[in-house]
Amino acid sequence: MMEDLFHPFPRERLYEQIAEHIEQLISSGQLQQGDRLPPERELAEKLGVARGVVREAVKLLGARGLVTVQPGRGTFIAEMSSDSVSDHLGRFFRLGNKSHSDLNELRRILEVEVACLAAQRAKPEHLAEMKRAIQEMDSNIKSAERYVAADMDFHLALAKATRNEMFPLLIEVLADLLRESRHMIFQVAGAPERGQLWHQRIYEAVMGHDTVAAREAMHQHMQQVAEDARAGGYPASIAS
């Protein structure tokens, strides 16, 4: 399919057009993960552009996480793993200066529906993962680092139970961005115990495939976290 790579372009903003063209070939499957692009000189000649244009196009593709440049070997189509997608989403939120208020609003809406879908679709292995996370939080109710890590594991397991690959990606990004505020909430008296109460209720609703109860339990959990944030003197916008 390499012949599809060579395509004439208008002369304006050439590097962006070339980058978009290569991205479309990747999206369509004509260029696969691990494929090596032709050398810079060859690519420039066959596209009828200067090498500098190709170089800028490759830089743009690299910034998008679509190619990797390996010195001495060449430029390769990157592997699009869930970790790499999550990293790019997280970078978008950070560089875009998104507020904690925006992030928490997104999380509240997202997690309520995640709980509902999990109640519909959860398999035994998802329930086992959620239960392990609850047990880990119970065992570390006085340890902020371990409790918060297990808390994040619980919500990630819940997202996996939807069996929609997009939800774990989004939950993982939000969890990482809100990690600091989770630690702050942990310091509020009784907050971990209250969190555990709702985690257990969410788990029971999902285990019973009760979508109404799962949605309501998650809604109440999000409310509980916001209240604990206010009780601790933290603005609601940094609640996790």
Secondary structure as UniProt FT lines:
FT   HELIX           2..5
FT   TURN            12..13
FT   HELIX           14..28
FT   TURN            33..34
FT   HELIX           40..47
FT   HELIX           51..63
FT   TURN            64..65
FT   STRAND          67..70
FT   TURN            71..73
FT   STRAND          74..77
FT   HELIX           82..95
FT   TURN            96..97
FT   HELIX           100..121
FT   HELIX           124..139
FT   TURN            140..142
FT   HELIX           144..160
FT   TURN            161..163
FT   HELIX           166..177
FT   HELIX           179..186
FT   TURN            189..190
FT   HELIX           191..207
FT   TURN            208..209
FT   HELIX           211..231
FT   TURN            232..233
FT   HELIX           236..238
//
